[in-house]
Amino acid sequence: MEDSSQSLAAVLRAGRYLFAIPLGLFGIQHLMYAHAPDLANIPRAMFLIFVATVHAPRVAHDLRDGHQWANLLVPVCLSGAVLILAEVFSPP
């Protein structure tokens, strides 16, 4: 009797994972395809805040410093990459 209860417990444990894994994958797929442009606004806003609060003042302080310009362009380029990924993963 104890073997059957252990077997049932093992099946129930496995069933939880077999249910949870596809559920998580479907959730990720839903976010990627259904809301990709909406979700892209979050990192774009973050990069804009970084540029406005961190990098732009440093560039304004020393306009001839190429390192500061390069540091400013990194989040700008990442924001562009987010836009491209949002367009690629958006539904047709």
C-alpha positions in Angstrom: 0.0 0.0 0.0 2.8 2.4 0.8 4.4 1.8 -2.7 1.2 2.9 -4.4 1.0 6.1 -2.3 4.6 6.9 -3.1 4.0 6.3 -6.8 0.9 8.5 -6.7 2.9 11.3 -4.9 5.6 11.0 -7.6 3.1 11.2 -10.4 1.4 14.2 -8.8 4.8 15.9 -8.4 5.7 15.3 -12.0 2.2 16.4 -13.1 2.8 19.8 -11.4 5.9 20.4 -13.5 4.4 19.0 -16.6 1.5 21.6 -16.2 3.7 24.5 -15.1 6.4 24.3 -17.8 4.1 24.7 -20.8 2.1 27.3 -19.0 5.2 29.4 -18.5 6.2 28.9 -22.1 2.8 29.9 -23.4 3.0 33.0 -21.2 6.4 34.0 -22.6 5.1 33.4 -26.1 2.1 35.5 -25.5 4.2 38.4 -24.2 6.6 38.1 -27.1 4.0 38.1 -29.9 1.0 39.9 -28.5 2.6 42.7 -26.5 6.1 43.1 -27.9 5.6 46.7 -28.9 4.0 47.6 -25.5 6.7 45.8 -23.6 9.4 47.6 -25.6 8.4 50.9 -24.0 9.8 49.8 -20.7 13.4 49.5 -21.6 13.2 52.4 -24.0 12.0 54.6 -21.2 14.8 53.3 -19.0 17.4 54.1 -21.6 15.9 57.6 -22.1 16.1 58.3 -18.4 19.7 57.1 -18.4 20.6 59.4 -21.3 18.8 62.4 -19.7 20.0 62.0 -16.2 23.5 60.5 -16.5 25.0 60.8 -19.9 23.7 64.1 -21.3 24.9 66.2 -18.4 28.4 64.6 -18.7 28.5 65.4 -22.4 27.2 68.9 -21.8 30.0 69.4 -19.3 32.8 68.5 -21.7 31.6 68.5 -25.4 35.0 67.4 -26.7 35.4 64.3 -24.6 34.9 61.4 -27.0 34.5 58.8 -24.2 31.4 60.7 -22.8 29.9 60.8 -26.3 30.5 57.0 -26.7 28.9 56.4 -23.3 25.9 58.5 -24.4 25.5 56.5 -27.6 25.4 53.1 -25.9 21.9 53.5 -24.4 20.7 55.2 -27.6 21.9 52.2 -29.7 20.3 49.8 -27.2 17.0 51.7 -27.4 17.2 51.3 -31.2 17.9 47.6 -30.8 14.8 47.3 -28.5 12.7 48.9 -31.3 14.0 46.5 -33.9 13.3 43.5 -31.6 9.8 44.7 -30.9 9.1 45.0 -34.6 10.6 41.6 -35.3 8.5 39.8 -32.6 5.3 41.8 -33.2 2.4 39.8 -34.8 2.0 40.2 -38.5 
